[in-house]
Structure formats: structure tokens, C-alpha cells
Amino acid sequence: MTVERATAIITSLLDGRWLRDEATASAQLAELGFPVRPGTETELSPGLIQWELEATAGIEQPSLSSLEGKPTTVNFFVGASPEPESATTRSAYEALIASLDLTLGAPERVWPDQPTPVLWRNGDLDVGMQLFDRRDASVVMVWIEHRLRSQDAEARAQADEGAG
């Protein structure tokens, strides 16, 4: 169920409606079952805001980020397990890749010498996934981001970090 739900969330966000503005993003995410949690707005760096979203069965820690009122990223976690190198988490990761492969084609590796993270490029949007399973627990991180807006947000964060 989690893989199907995650795939449905990802593919529904690929239409790009959520990118118009924060209000549109909030409305579309609420339709998907992820309303913004009141009082969770955090300024990560000047102009870069992150909101926590309500979680739903199998989807954990969803959030929305925006830069100067323009949505940049939606991310969430699936397949969480309290054990490192969990077979359940790895299975969710592989099933989600297989599911997205049907819609988006084969992913590319972000780093050629590492199996994770993987990335699909879809117009102005990137869909990424990373398996974390080497430490105390296992989880799959998923993100859908507007490539240029996210690059601008990252550049700002780095500049802010360097200035501090």
C-alpha cells in the first residue's frame, strides 16, 4: 500500500500545479491528505520557508519548502524500520523504483559509484529517492523539487551559512 500511495503522490505532483504559489501548493497537498500543520513554519535561511505537513499511513515527515513564496520542494519518508539494513525498507525502496520506472523511465544515479540516491528528471521537476539503512534505522527519503528554485534555495542557504 505504501508504494502505491507514494507513487500516486509523486505522479500527481508532476502536473506542476503545486508550483504556482504557496496557497496552491497547500491546497493540492491537502487534497492528497497532507494539510499544512499549523504553527510549523520554519525559516531555514532568508526567504526559504519550510512547513511540516500532516503525515498519513505509511508516509512520514512530509514537508513543503518554498523560496520567496514560490514552492520548491515536497519531501517525505516511506518504509521506515527501527533496524539498520531492513529487508522491509529495501523492498519498499526497490518497489518504488520499479513503480516509478513504469511512469518516468529508468532513474539515473546521482553519484555514479553509489547505488543511492537516484533521480528522475521530468521537465523542470526532479524526483529523487535515497535509501538510508546503514546506521541505527532504515528509511527511504523521497523528494519532488523544482530544479532551478531548489538550486537557488541551496545557493542562498550556502551563502547564508558562509556569512554566519
Buried (B, 14 or more C-beta within 10 A) or exposed (E): EBBEBBBEBBBBBBEBEBBEEBEEBBBBBEEBBBBBBEEEEEEBBEBBBBBBBBBBEBBBBBBBBBBEEBBBBBBBBBBBBEEEEBEEBBEBBBBBBEBBEEEBEEBEEBEEEEEBBBBBBBEEBBBBBBBBBEEEBBBBBBBBBBBEBBEBBBEBBEEBEEEE
